[in-house]
């Protein structure tokens, strides 16, 4: 949907003759480094050219009126800025409302209402961070509309805080960081423990990033997510009896091998092994890219998936099938991406093979599962920004 169409729709929905300002925040895909952000290791996401558009103008009262083209049936949601609280009936709007409330609570001067129109082309529930995308789209809108003195890093931190506290989703910081700080044609190697980062050129040459949506809505419950966190914490506690470490990812692979006898619970051992080896895979994958070795990068992606399937146990048979089919159809590498239990895979595919890849993987996936897979050929993108 182009900007002109969105602007005209904004005017129609909010009965306005004035052109709104237009903002955009990308979604993200994590190339490698999964379930690492709460274990103190490295992640390697990039922003993609799918994301969330926010169109806005100030109003003369103190009411925020929020509308999403993706959820037209909910209509316009109206909330006074002095009376913002989480409400299940607000559904999707709790994410932008959380941002507004968090900024107000932090002392930022938000002194009038806004009309905000949202439209996103990220598939819902696919693990491409639609929630962080709408959060960053909202906060970049508020920064500009109210001339707030706030850095991008602080916007990222407050967006995570909003999701953790207002929406009670205990996410790490990777998603917000990727949506806010991304750079076109680069991946971001982020140390989730220190928030130090560096941009790494993505020399994809004749290769494309293809996201395949299993169309299995993510079934990850809070309890399953929290189980993984608890298992990792127990493993860390066991290691800390003899090792001076703060996070699992402080351990090298060699240290893990030498000290794994400290962990008695076999599940905890598997979770720790994934975190520690995935962290090293992420570091090695960046080295491979810097050396122009895309083939090795692809192999590390595939090893990441195997670990997520066998050691971390967050994959499902449909994601495993998509990875197998991708490799069978000449993908350089393939893995599930996101939290797991549904959602998407990411594959590196030669541009001259894209047509056959989509056809063959799609047909075989439907034949095996009865589900239709959706394919997105994506490019990298910059972080959240003003468009117009």
Secondary structure, 3 states (H helix, E strand, C coil): CCHHHHHHHHHHHCCCCCCCEEEEEEEEEEEECCCCCCCCCEEEEEEEEEEEEEEEEECCCCEEEEEEHHHHHHCCEEEECCCCCCCHHHCCHHHHHHHHHHHHHCCCCCCCCEEEEEEECCCCCCCCCHHHHHHHHHHHHHHHHCCCCCCHHHHHHHHHHHHHHCCCCCCCCHHHHHHHHCCCCEEEEEECCCCCEEEEECCCCCEEEEEEECCCCCCCCHHHHHHHHHHHHHHHHHHCCCCCCCCHHHCCHHHHHHHHHHCCCHHHHHHHHHHHHHHHHHHHHHHHHHCCCHHHHHHHHHHHHHHHHHCCCCCCHHHHHHHHHHHHCCCCEEEEECCCCCCEEEEEEEHHHHHHHHHHHHHHHHHHHCCCCEEEEECECCCCEECC
